[in-house]
Amino acid sequence: MDQCEDTQEGAPPSKSTLCGEDESQSKAQRNQPGSGSRSGSSCVSFRSDLSKITNPDFKSISSSVKRGQEVTQRVQFAASSCGSMKNDRSKNDLQKFRAEPGPSDSQEKKKNGPQFAERPRSTDVGLQEILGEHQISLRSRSEHVAEGTEEAGRETLLNEVYTELYITVELRPEVNTQHEVMQLETTTKTNKLQDTAIKNPDIFKVFPDQHRSIRVVLTSGVAGAGKSFSVQKFTLDWAEGSENRDISAVVPLSFREMNLIRDEQHSLLTLIQLFHPTLQKISAEQLSVCKLLFIFDGLDESRLSLDFNNSPVVSDVTQKSSVNVLITNLIQGCLLPSALVWITSRPAAANQIPPSCVDRLTEVRGFNDAQKEEYFRRRIPDEVLSSRIISHIKGSMSLYIMCEVPVFCWITAVVLENMLTTEQRGELPTTLTDMYSHFLMVQTKRKKNKYQQEHWTSPQELTETDREVLLKLGRLAFEHLEKGNIMFYQEDLQQCGLDVTEASVYSGVCTEIFRRECEIFQKPVYSFVHLSVQEFLAAVYMFHCYSNKKEKVIEDFLMNNIENPSLDEFLSRVMQKSLQSKTGHLDLLVRFLHGLSVESNQKLLGGLLDQTEKNPETIQRAIKNLKKINGKRVSPDRSINIYHCLMEMKDLSVHQEIQEFLKSENKSEKTLSEIQCSALAYTLQMSEEVLDELNLYQYFTSSYEGIRRLIPTVRNCRKFILLGPCGLSEIDYEIVASALKTNSSHLTELDLRNNTLQDSSFAVLCSGLESLNCRLQTLRFICCSLSEISCEALVSALKKNPSNLTELDLSRNNLQDSGFLHLCSFLERSDCRLQTLRLMNCSLSKISCAVLVSALKSNPCHLIELDLRENDLHSSDVQQLQDLVESPNFKLQTLRWKV
C-alpha cells in the first residue's frame, strides 16, 4: 500500500501522511481535570503541518506495559540513558549516525554521532516504568496513519506506506516575498544533488566538520511538503527503538495546542504532564537527568509572543511562568539545557526564531524528481498506467513542479487514475485549474456514490445537486483566505451555513483535524487538505459571486465600487489587487480565476459557476489585458504570474513566440514585449542548460520594464551583465541577491555598470555577497554612484566570504580616501584573494596610495594588477607602489596610474 493510498472512498491522506498535511488525526487524549473548559479562539491563523495522530487509551496503559515485553529491552535502555549518556550498552548506540546521508544501516550509524557527557548509570526502576509507558503511548499514537476520516478500521501502519522525503540542510532563500507555489517554481532547480541532503533520523547528527553538538533544529517547508510526516516518522522510529536510542523521551508539543493555554501559568514540568499524561508521575529530579527531545510543531500558527530579547530567565523546571516564556527559555537553553529542541514551521514564520538560537536549519522539500516517479509507481501498481501518468505530468511544467508537494501528487494520482480507468475520459488536465476542477468532481462523485448511492450522471447534474454545500465551502475558503486563516472551528462553518455533517462527507476536500474525543479540545478544528485546495474553492466562490452579480462580495474584496463589470474588467481588477500584495498571497487565487474563465472548466463544473459571458471577444480582451499589464513597482518574479495566468486560460501564443525566439539565429532583430520578457525569464531560469553568459542588453525590449522582467534569469547563468541605467529598485536587487545565496548558484561574474545603486539597494546586494554560497570571482560596479557607506558595506560582506573573488572593479565611483580606507582593511587580510583591482577615477590621493602600500605589505601574495588611472596622483605618490612591482617579494606585476 502506498503512502497516500486513497482507501477511504476518496478521502485524502491524513495530515500525518506524506501526501496530506491535512492534519486529520487527533492529538493525545487529555485527562487533565478541568481542561474541558478550555477553548481555542476562532480561526487560529496560519496552520502548521502538525501531525494529528491516533489517541491512545490511557486507561489501558498499565495493561499495555505488561503486554509490552517486546519493547522491554528498549525501555530499559531509554531509562538508563537518563543517567548515563554513555553506559556500557550505549557507547556504540550513541553513535548510530552516518557521516553521509544514506540508508538506515545500524552498523554505519554507530560510526559517527553527537557526544554527550558521561553520567552514572541509572537504577531508578520507577523512572524506567514511566518512560516505558510514555514510549508505548507514543508508539500507539504514531504507528498508524488515517485516510482522512474518523471511521474506525481505516488506518494504515505508517511503516507500510513510508516514502522518504527530500530534506536538506539550510533553506532556499526565497521566503516571505512569494506565494509558496511560486517559491517552488522559482527554486525547483535547486532541488538537486548539490544541496546537502540529510536523512530524517539524522537531523541532530554532528557532521565531521562540526565542532559542537546540535541542540536546536529549525525545519522549514511549504504547506504540504511533509513536515508533520517527518515528525511522526521520527517519533515512531524512536518509540520502536530503531533510531536515536540515546534520547530518553520524545515530547511532542504543538503550538496549536499551546495556543489554547497561552493565558495560563505553568512550569515546564506541569506543561509536559498536561499534554502527556503518561509522564504525570515523573519528578523534577528525574526530568533533569533525562535527555529529552521537545518537538514544537507549527510555529507558523503560534499565537504566543516569543520575545527572545526581553523574556525573563527561567531555569527551574518547577518554576511557573507563561507558556511563551517557558518556550523561549527552553529554546535559548536557559531551561533544561541538556534537552534537544526541534521546531517546524512554514517559511514565512521561520524567522521568529533568532539565528543565534538555532544550531541547524533544515528544509523539507517534499519530493525530488526521482521520488515523484517512485510515488506514482508505488501508488499505482499498473506499470503501464503509472508510466502514462508520469509521462503526462512531465509534459506540463506547472504540474510537474507542483508534484514536489506530496499532497499534489495525491491529487494528481486521484484525478488521472480516475480519468484513465473510467468512462469519464476526456482531455487530460494540463493546467492547475484543470486538475483542481477534475479533483473536485472526483471527490464529489465518490461522496455521492458512498453516501447517497446514486449513479454518476453528468458533471452538471452532480454539481447542481451538491451546489449549495460546495459554495458554502467556497465561501468559507474565500473569507478565511482573506484573513490569513487556514483552520476553522465549528462556529466558522456555521457562519457560512455549513452543517458539520455536510463538511465531513466532503472529507477529501475539508477534513477534521482534531478528533472529538480529545477532552482538552471541546471544539473540533477543520482545514482543507491543502492551502491550494482552499484557494481553488475560494476562486470558485468568487467566480460564482461574479456570475450571480453579488456585487457587495466583489466590492468588499476589491475595495472598490464596481458596477456590472464585464468579465475582462473583473479579472483585470483582481489581477491588479494580487500584484499589490507584498507576499503574493493571492497569486494562485488569481491564476485559478483566469482558468475558470475557460469554457472547458465551466462545462466541467457546470451549475457550480452558473452562466457567464460566452462571448469570445470578452476572453480575447482578458488575454489582451494580461499581455499589456505594466508591472512597474512589482517584483519581476511576481510578474511571471501574469504569464502563468495566460497559460491557465490556455492561450499559448506567448509560449510559442518564445520557443520560436529561442530557436531563432537573429534574436537581436526581435523586439520583445513585457509579457514576452516574463515568459522568457521563466523559460530560461527553468532550463536544464546553464547559460555561459547572459547580457540582458542583447535582447531588444519595448521598455526598461522589459529589461526588469528578465532579471530572474540571473539564477541560471554563469556571467550576468546588466548595463544601466535601468532604474532598478531594491525589489530587483533582491532577486540578484537570492541568486547569490542559493546553494546551487552558478554565478561567477556579475557586471552592473552604470546602474545607480542607492545605499539601501547596495545593502541588499551585499546580503548575497556575504553568503558562503556566493561563488563570484569577478564583480564590477563601474559608475554606480557608490558612497562611503556602500564601500563599507561591501568590505564587510567580502570579509565574511573572501575566498572566491579575484577581480573587483569599482572605477568611476567617488570613493575618495575615506571610502578607500575601508577597502584597504580587506586587502590587508591574508584570506583576501584579489588579483585584479581597478579604481579608475575614484577621487583618490596620495593618502590612499600610502594606505594601499601598507595593506599590500600585509598581504603580498595575491594582487597582480592595479589600475589607478584618472585619479589626482603624481609620480611621487605612487613611487612606493612602483617599488612593490619591482620587488620579487610581491606578486604585483602591473601598475597603471597615468591618464
N, C-alpha and C positions, 0 to 999 in steps of 0.2 A: 504494500500500500504506500502511496507516495505521500509526501509531506503535506500536501494541501488537498488531499482526497476529498471530493465532494460527496460524501456518503450520505449526507442528510438532506436529500431532496433539494439539492442546490444551495444548501446553506454554505456560507463561506468558511474558510479555515478560521479557527478562533484566533483571538489576539495572541495566544501563545503558540500558534503555529507559524511556521516560516512565512506562509503566504498570507497571513491575515492578521495584522496587528489590530484586530477589531476589538480586542480586549473583552471577549465574551465570557471568559472564565472568571470564576469568583475568587475572592480573597479568602484568607483563613477565617473560619468562624470565630466570632468574638464572644467570649463568655464573660467578659468583664462586667461586674454588676453595675447597673446604671448606665451602661453605654448605649442602650437603646434610645435614650433621649437625644443623643447627638444627631445632628442632621447637617448635610452639606448645603451651602448656599447654591442657589440655582446657577447653572451654566458656568462651571469652572472653565476658565479659558485655557486654551492650548493643551490638548490631550497628549499624554505621554504614550509611550509604547509599552505600558505596564502589562506584565503577564498576569492574567487573571486565571488562577489555577484552582483546581478542584478542592473543595473544603474537606478536611479530614473530620472524622467523627471523634472528637476529643474524649468522649465518654468511653471509647473503646481502646484508648491509648494503652492503658495498663495491660489489657489482654494482648494488644499488638506487640508490646515489649516481650511478653512471654513467648509469643509466636515468632519473634524476630531473631531466632537463632542464626539465621543465615547471614545476619549483619553483625553478630556479636563481636567478631574479631575487629571489624571496622570501628565499632563503638568504643571498644577498649582502647584502640589507638587514638581516637579522637580525644578521649578524656585524658589519656596520658600526655598527649601533645600540649595540653593546657599547662602542665607543669614542666614538661621537658620538650623544648623545641628541637632537641637533638638527643633522643634517648637511644638505647641500644637498637631498637627496632626501626626507628625513624631516621637514622642518619642518612640512609640512602633514599628513603621515601621523600625526604625534604627536597631532594634534588631531582624530581621527576619532570624536569622541563627540558625542552630541546633547544640547542643553540640556534638552530634554524627551524622555522615552521615546517611541520611535517606530520605524518600520521601519528596517531597516539600509540607510540611504542613504549611500553613501560621501561624497557631496558635503556632506551635512548634518553628517556625523560629523567633518568637518575643521574645523568652526567652533569647537568648544569642547572642552577636554580638559585633562588634567594637564600641567603644565610640568616639565621636568627640566633639570638643569644641562647646559650645553653642554660637550662634551669633544672632543678631537681625533679626527679620522676614523681608524678602524682600517684598517690594511693587513695585518693578521695573516691570511694565507691559511690557515694551519693551523687557526686558530680558526674560520674560515668553514667549513672542511670538517667539523670536529667538530660544530658547531651544525647544519650541513646534515644530517648523519647522524641527529642527535637529532630534528630536525624530521620527517624521513621516517619514523623509527621511531614517533614519537607519532602521526603521521598514519595509519600502518598499524594501530596498536593501537586507534585511536579512531574510525575511519571506518565500522566495522561494529557492528551490534548483533545479538546472538544471540537465539534464540527459546526459551531455557530448556533446551536440551540440548547435548550435546557433539557431536552428529552433524555431520559436515562438510557444507558446502554449504547450510546452512540459515540463513546470516546475511544480514542486510539492510543496505543502506547507510543510515547514520544520517540523512543529509540527505534521504533519500527519505521518511522517516517522521517527520520532526521536527514536533512540535506545540509551540507556545510555552507556557511555564509562566507562572503569575502569581507574580511576585516583587515584594516590597515592601521599602522602606527602613523600618527599625525593626521591632520584634517586637510581636506581640499579648501582653498582659500575663499571660495565664493559663498559667503553666508550673509544673511540679512538683506542683501541688495537684490535678491532674485527670488521668485517663486521656486519652491523646491523642485518642481518638474523642470524648470529652466536650468536649475543648477545641474541636474542630470544631463541636460542637453549640451551645456557648455563645458562640462568637465568629464564627460563619459570617456574621452580618450585617455584620461589619467588613470582609469581603472585597469592599469596594465601592470606588467611584471616589475617595472622599475620602482613601484611603490613597495614599501616593506610590509609584507603580509604577516599576520600573526594568527595563530590558532586560538579559538575561543578559550580553551582551558589555560592558555599561557599568558593571559593579559597581565598577570603580576610577575611574569618571569623576568629575571635580570639578564639583559643581553651581555655578551662578553666584553663590550666596550664601555659598559656602565659600571660605576663605582659606588652606587648606593642602591638600596633596596627600593622597590616600587611599593609605595603605601597607598597613594590615591590615584585612581584611574578615572578619567572622564571620557565616556564613549558617546559620540555624536552619530546621528544618522537621520535621513529624511523619513517622513512618515511612511510606514510600511516596509522599511528596509530590513527589519528583523531584529531590532534591539531587544525586544522582550523575549523573542525566541532564544536569543543568545543567553539572556539572563536565566531563563528556565532550564536550558540545556546545561549551563554551568552548575546550577543548583542541583539538578538531578545527578550529574556526574559526581558531585561531591557527596550527595546523600547515598549514592550507591558504592562509594569508596573507590571509584575508578580514577578520580583526578583530585589533585590539591588536598591530599590527605593530611598535610601539615596544618590545615585550618581546623580549629576546634569546632566552630559553628558558623554557618552562613545565616545572616539575619536580614531577610528582605524587608524593607520599609519603603513604601511608595509615597511620593509627595501627594498623590491624590488622597490617600488615607490620612496623611498628617494634616492636610488642609482642614479636615473635619474637627481637629482638636487644636487648631492653631491658637485659640484663645485660652487654652488650659495650661496649667503649670505641671511639669513632670520632671523627674530625674531621668537620667539615661536608663537606669535600672527599671523604673516603672514604665517607661516608654517601651522598652523591649518586652516586658511582661504583658503590657496591654495588647500588643499586636501578635505576640507569640505565647499563648497560654502554656505551652509545654515548658517554658522557661520560668514559670511562676515561682518555683522553689529555689532558683539559683540565687546565691547571695552575692553581695558586693565583693567580698573577698574572692569568691570563686570566679566571678566575672573578670576580676583584674588579672588573673593568671591565665585566662584563656586567650587564645589567638582567634579573634572574631573577624568576620568579613561582613560589613554593613553594605547592603545594596540599596541605594536610593534611586528608584526608577521614576522617570518622568519629570525631570527638572523643569521642562517647558510648561508644565501645568501647575507649578508651585504657586501658591498664594502666600507663602511665607516670605517675610522680609529678611533676606540673608545679608546682613551687614558685616563684612569681614574687616572693617576698619574700626568700628566703634562698639563691637559686641563685647559685653563683659566676659571676663575669663571664668570658665567653669572647668575644674579639674577633678572633681569628685563625682563618681558615678551615682552617688546618693543625693547630690545637691539638686534641688528643684529650680527650674527656670522655665522660660518659654521654649517652645519646641524649636523655633528658629535659632535661638541662642545655643541650644544643645547641638544642633546640626553644624553650625559654624565652628563651634569648638571641637567637634569630632573631626571635621574636615581639616581644620588647622593643626590638629594633633595635640591640642591642649588637654582634651578629654580622651582618656584611654588611648594613649599614643601608640600602643602596640597593635591597635586594630587596623585592618585594611578597610578601605572605602572605595566603593565603585558607584559612580554616578552616571546615569544615562539621560540623554536629552536630544531633542531635535536641534538643528544647527542654530536657529535664531536665539535660543535661550542659553546656549552653552557658555557664553561669555560672562554669565553671572558668577562663575567660579574664577577667582583670580588665578592667573597662570602660576604664581608663586606657590599656590597650594596644590598644584597638580604635578605628579611625577610622570604621568604618561597620558597622552591623548591618543585615542583610537577612534576609528570611524567604521561603522557597519555600513557597507556599501551594497548590501543585497547580493545580487548575482553578478558575476563576471560573465563573459561570453560563453565560456565552457560550461558554467553552471546553469546558464539559461537552457542550453540544449539538454543537459543532464536532467533538469527538472521536467521538461516536456516528455522525455523518453521514459522517465520513471513513472510519471502520472498516466501516460497513455502507452500501454504495453504494445499496442498495434504499431509495429515499426513503420509501416507504410503511412499510416495516419499521422504519427508523430513527426515523421520526416516532412510530410506535406505542410504541417503546421509550422515547423521550424523554417522551412523554405519561404512560407508566406510572410512571416513576421520579419524575416531578413530583407524582404523586398520593400518594406516600409520603414524608413529611418526612424520616424516618430514612434512607431510601435516597438521596434527593436530596442530603442533606448529606454522606453518605459519599462521594458521587461527586466531592467536592472532591479526594479521593485518587485519582490516576490508576490505581493498581492495582485499586481497587474498580470503576472504570469498566470495566476489562478483565474483571473477574469478572462484572459485571452484563451486559456485552455477550455474553460466552461463554454465560451461562445463558439469557438472554432470546432470543438469536438461535436457540439450540438448541431452546428450547421452542416458538418461534413458527414454526419451519421443519421440525419433525419431528412424528411422530405422538405424541410424549410431551408433549402439550399440557398439559392440566390447568389448575388455577388458578395464575395467575402469582404469583410471590413478592411479598409485601407487607411482610415483616419481614426483619431481618438474618438471623435463624435460617433462615427460608425460603430466602433467597438462598444462604447458605453450604451448606445441605443439598443444594440442587439443584446447586451448583457441584461439590461432592464427587462427586455421582453422574455429572455430565457428564464430569469428569476420569477417573473410574473406567471409565466406558463407553468413552472414547476410548483409554485404556490397553489395555483388553481387546480392542477391535477391532484395535488395532495389533499387539500382542504375542502375542495368543492366537487371533486370527482366529475368535473365537466371536461368534455373533449376540447382540445385546442382547435380553434376555428381559424380566425384571421387576426392579425395584429390589431386592426381597427376595432373589431368587436371585443377583443380581450381588454384592450386598454380603456375602452369606454366603460366596461363593466367595473374595472378597478380604478377608473379615473379619479374618483374622489379621494381615495386613500393615497394614491401616488402624488396627487397635487398637494395634499396635506404634508406629506413627507418633503415635497419640494419646497413648500413654504417654510417648514422647519429648517431645512438646509439653507435656504436663502437668508432668512432673518438672522440666523446664528453665524453664518459666514461673514456677514457684515460686522458682527460684534466680535469676531475672532474666536468664537466658541466652537468646539468640535465634540463636546459632550453635552448631553441633555438629560434633565431629570423628568420625572413623570409629569410634573406640572407644565413643563415646556411643551410636551406632547399635547397636553390637554388644551393649552392656549392656542394651539394650531388645529384644534378639533380632532385630534388623534386619540383613538382608544388604544390602550396598551396592547390589547389583543390584535388590533389591526397592525400595529407596528411589528409585533412579534412574528406574525405569519410571513412577513417580508424579511425573514431572518437573513437572507442573502444580501440584503441591502442595508437594513438597520438592525443591529444586534445588541442585545442586552449585555452590559459589561459586568455589573455586579449581580450576583445571584441574590434572590430574595431572602435566602436563609442566613445571610450574613447579618447577625444581630446588631453589629455596630453601625451598619448602614440600613436604615429603615426605608430608604428610597433607592430603588434600582436606578442605575445610570445607563444611558444609551449612547451609542455612537454609530455612525456609518462605518462600513467595513474599511473604508479608506477615505482620506480627505478628497481625493479626486472624484469619488462617487458622490460625496456631498456637493462638490462644485458642479457636477453634471446635473444633479437633481435641482440645484439652485437655478441653473441655466434653463432647465425645462420649465420651472415655475415662472421665471422672468419672461420667457417666450410666451407662455400661456397668458400672463398678465397683459403683455403687449397685444396679443391676438384678440383678447377679450376687452381691450380698451380700459383696463384697470389703471387709470392714469395716476391715481394717488401713489400706488406702489412704485410706479416708474419714476414719478417726480421726486418722491422721497429718496429713491436710490440715486438719481442723477443730481439731486439738489438743484433742480432747475425746472421751471414751468415749461411744459412741453405739451402742446395740444394737437392731438391726432397726427402724430408724426408718421411719415412713410417708413417702411422697413429699413431702407438705407439710412435714413436720418437717425432712427433709433439705434442701429448698430454703430453708426459713427459717434453718437454721443457716449455710448457705453465704452467704445474704444478710447476716446479721449479721457474718460474717467479712469480707466485702467492704467493709462500711461502716466497719469498724475500720481499714482501710488508709488511711494518710495521703495516699498518692498516687493512690488509685483504681485500682491496677494490676489489680484483679480485677473491675472493673465490667463489662467486656464479657463476661468469662467467665460471670458470674452471669446476665447477660441471655441468653446462649446456653443456659444450663442451664434457665432457665424456658421458653425457646422450644422446647427439646427435649421438654418435657413435653406439648406439644400433639400430639394424635393424628395429625394430618396429617403432621407431620415424623417421627414414629415410624414411620408406614407407609412414608414415602419412604426412610428409612434402613434399614428392615427389620431383618434379623438383626444389624445392627451394634450396636443398642442392647439387643437381647433384650427379653423381655416385662417390662413394668412394670404398675403398677396401672391398670386401665381404669375404676375407679370414678369416676364424675363428681363424687361428693361429695368425693373427695380433691383434685381440681382446684379445686373451689369453695373448699375450705379453704385451699389455697395462695393463691388470689386474695384471700381474706379476710385472710390473714396479711399480704400485701403492703399492703393498704389500712389496716391498723391499726399498722404499724411506727412506733415512736417514734424519730424521727431526732435526738433531743437529743444534743448534742455532735458532731453530724455537719454538715458544711457543707451549707447549703441547695442549693448546686449539686449536690452528691453525692446529695442526697435525690431529685432529679429522676430518678435512675437507677431508683428504685422504680417510678415511673410508666412508664418505658421497659420494665421487666420485665412490667408488666401488658399493655403493647402487644404484647410478644413472645408472650405467652400468648393473644393475640387477644381479650382482654377489653376491649371498647371502652366499657364503661359509664361510666367516669370521663371519658373523652374526650368522650362525648356529653353528659354532665352539664355539662361546662364550656362546650361550644358553646351549649347552651341557656341557661346562666347569662349568657354574654356577650350574648346576644340579648335577655335579659330587661330590662324597664324598671324593675323593682323589685329591684335587686341587694341592697339593704340588708335585705330580708326573708329572704334566704337565708343560712343558716349553713354555712360551708364546712368540710369535714373537712380533716385534714392532707394526705392524698393529693390531695384536690381542689386544695389550695393549691399543691402541687408542680406539678400539671398546669396550673393557671392561670399560674403563674410561667413555665413553659416556653412556653406558648402566647403570652403577652404579649411575652416577650422575643424570640420568633421572628417576631412580627407585622411586616408591612411598614409598618404605621401606627405612627408615633411618638406616644405619649400626651402630651398637653399637661401634665397633672397626674396624679400618682398618689399618693393618700393611702391608705396601707395600712389605716388605720382606717375607711375607707369599706366595707371588707369585714369582715363578721362571721365570725369563726373560732371553732372549738371550743376553742382554747387559744392561748397565746403561741407555741407551736411552729408553729402555722399561720401566724402573722404572720412568723416567721423564714423559713419556706419561701417566702414571697412576695418576699423581698429581691432575688433575681436580676432582678426586673422593673426594677430601677434602671437597667439597661443600655439600656432603650428608652423613656425618658420625659425630659421637659424639666424638670419640677418634681417632686421626690421628697420626700414628707413621711412621716416615721416617728415618731409621737409615742409617747414612753415612758410608764411604764417597760416595757421589753421584755426585759430581762436578756440583752442581746446580748453576744457574745464577740468575740474577735479574728477568729475564723473568719468571722463575719458581716460585720465591717467590712472584711475583705479583699475581699469582693465589691463593696462600695461603692467602695473604693479602685481596684479593677480597672476599674470603670466610668469613673472619673475619668481614668484613664491611657489609656483607649482612644482611638485617633486619631479614631474616628467618634463619640465621645461627644456626646450631645445635651443632657446635663445642664447646666442653667444655674442651678438653685435647689435647695438641699439644706437640709432642716429636720429636725434630730434632737433637738428639745427634749425635756427630761425623761428622757433616757436617760443613765444614769451611765456616764461614759467614763473608764475607768482609763487611766493614762499609757500603758500598752503598747498598748491599743486605739486611743488617740488618735494614737499614733505611726504606726500602720498607716494611719489615715485621712490623715495628713499626707503619707505617701508618694504618695498620689493627688493631694493639693492642690498639691504642688510640681511635678507633671508639667506640662510645657509643653502637653500635650494637654488639660489641665483647663480648662474654659471657664466655670466657675462665676461667676455675677455676684452671687448672694445666698447667704449662708451663715449659718445660725442654729444656735447651740449654747446655747440658753437652758436654764438649770438642768441642766447636765450634769456638775456637780462637777469642773470643770476646775481643775487645780493650776497652780502657777507653772511646773512642768516642762512641762505641756501647753501653757501660754501661750507658753513659749519655743520649743517645737517648732512651734507654729502660725506664729509670726512667721518662723521660719527657712524654713518652707515657702512662705509668702507672698512672702518676699524673692526666692525662686527663680522664682516665677511671679506677678508682681504686677499684670499688666496688665488682667485682666478683672474682678476683684472690686470691686463698687461698694457693696455693703451687707453689714455684718457686725454680728451681734447676739450678744453674749456675756453678756447680762443674767443675773442671779441665779447667778453663779459667784463664789466667794470669791477673786477675783484678788488683792486687796489692792494696795498701792502697788508692791510688788516685782514682781508679775506684770504690772502695767500698764506698768511701765518698759520691759519687752520690747516691748510693743505699740507704744509711742511710737517706738522705734527703727525701726519700719516706717512709721509715719505721717509721719515727717520726710523720708522718701525721696521724691525727685522723681517716681519711677515708681509711687508709691502712688496709686491712682485711687479710693480710698474716698470715697463721697459721703454715706453714712449710717452712723453708728456708734452703737450702743446698748449702754450699760453700766449698766443699772439694777441697783441692789442688788449691787454688786461690791466693797463694803468699801473704797471709795476715799476719800482725804483730800485736803487742800489741796496735799499734796506732788504728787499725781497731776495736779492742776489746773495747777500751775506747770510741770511737765514737758510736759504736753499743750500749753500755750501756746507753749512753746519749739519743740515739734515742728511745730505749725501755722504758726509763723512761717517755718520752714524750707521748708514745702510748703503755701503758702496757696491753691493753685489748685483744690482739688477738694472738700474736705469741706463739705457743705451743712447737714447735720442732725446734731446731737449730743444724746444723751439720757443724762443723769447722775442721774436721779431715784433716790430711795431710797438715796443714799449720805450719809455724815455730812459734809455740806458746808454752808457758810454763805455769805451774800451776798458777804463779803469774799474768800472762797476762789475764787469764780467771776467776780469783777469783771473780771479781765483777759480771760477768755473772752468776757464780755459786750461788752467793748471791741472784740473781733475781729468780733462780729456787726455792730456799728455802723460798723466801718471799711470804706470802699469797696475797700480793698486785699485783702480776704479774701472768699472765697466763702461762708463760714459765715453761714447765714440763721436757723437755728432752734437755740436752746439751751434744753433742758429740764433743770432741776436741782431744782426744788421737788417735794415729795411730792404 
